[in-house]
Amino acid sequence: MSASEDRAEVQRTLEAVWRHFANQDPEAMMALLHESCTIWDIFQPQLVNKASLEEYVEADFDQSAARGPLSYTMKDFKIDIWDDTALARFYLSYVYEPPGETSGTGRITVVLRRFQEGWRLVHVHEGQVPEGIPT
């Protein structure tokens, strides 16, 4: 597989993860996360690890469904690959409609590993895009 094909496959994997989240399909999303995946979630204060991953996913899907319909865009992908490891960075803009409306843009960094089943997420780090230096 060429480098550009690898990058396209990584991007498709990432797009699938967020699509499964938006479509409330936790099983499909979990299939793309390695069992030892860790997550710094934009709405969670604690690092999610292997022991808390299933509980986190259930709670994250519940909070998303309670907020209201979700729309999002992913853009400006930067993907580097070294053998069976990929580092992806991109922006994700999201809008939740009522009743729990909120919106924002996150900077997302994801580490993926290529396994026999394909690319799987092993770490996700989400953070809000800052609006300037705090005063």
ChimeraX attribute file (.defattr): number of C-alpha atoms within 10 A of each C-alpha:
attribute: neighborCount
match mode: 1-to-1
recipient: residues
	/A:1	5
	/A:2	7
	/A:3	12
	/A:4	11
	/A:5	10
	/A:6	19
	/A:7	19
	/A:8	13
	/A:9	14
	/A:10	25
	/A:11	18
	/A:12	12
	/A:13	20
	/A:14	21
	/A:15	14
	/A:16	15
	/A:17	22
	/A:18	17
	/A:19	16
	/A:20	16
	/A:21	21
	/A:22	18
	/A:23	16
	/A:24	16
	/A:25	14
	/A:26	17
	/A:27	11
	/A:28	15
	/A:29	20
	/A:30	19
	/A:31	13
	/A:32	21
	/A:33	21
	/A:34	17
	/A:35	16
	/A:36	14
	/A:37	20
	/A:38	21
	/A:39	21
	/A:40	18
	/A:41	17
	/A:42	13
	/A:43	11
	/A:44	12
	/A:45	8
	/A:46	9
	/A:47	14
	/A:48	21
	/A:49	16
	/A:50	14
	/A:51	12
	/A:52	11
	/A:53	19
	/A:54	15
	/A:55	11
	/A:56	18
	/A:57	17
	/A:58	11
	/A:59	12
	/A:60	18
	/A:61	16
	/A:62	12
	/A:63	13
	/A:64	16
	/A:65	17
	/A:66	13
	/A:67	15
	/A:68	16
	/A:69	16
	/A:70	18
	/A:71	14
	/A:72	15
	/A:73	12
	/A:74	17
	/A:75	10
	/A:76	9
	/A:77	15
	/A:78	13
	/A:79	19
	/A:80	16
	/A:81	17
	/A:82	9
	/A:83	10
	/A:84	12
	/A:85	16
	/A:86	21
	/A:87	18
	/A:88	19
	/A:89	18
	/A:90	18
	/A:91	20
	/A:92	21
	/A:93	16
	/A:94	16
	/A:95	16
	/A:96	19
	/A:97	14
	/A:98	12
	/A:99	10
	/A:100	13
	/A:101	12
	/A:102	13
	/A:103	13
	/A:104	12
	/A:105	18
	/A:106	19
	/A:107	17
	/A:108	21
	/A:109	19
	/A:110	18
	/A:111	21
	/A:112	25
	/A:113	21
	/A:114	16
	/A:115	11
	/A:116	7
	/A:117	8
	/A:118	13
	/A:119	24
	/A:120	25
	/A:121	27
	/A:122	20
	/A:123	20
	/A:124	20
	/A:125	17
	/A:126	20
	/A:127	16
	/A:128	15
	/A:129	14
	/A:130	10
	/A:131	6
	/A:132	6
	/A:133	5
	/A:134	5
	/A:135	3
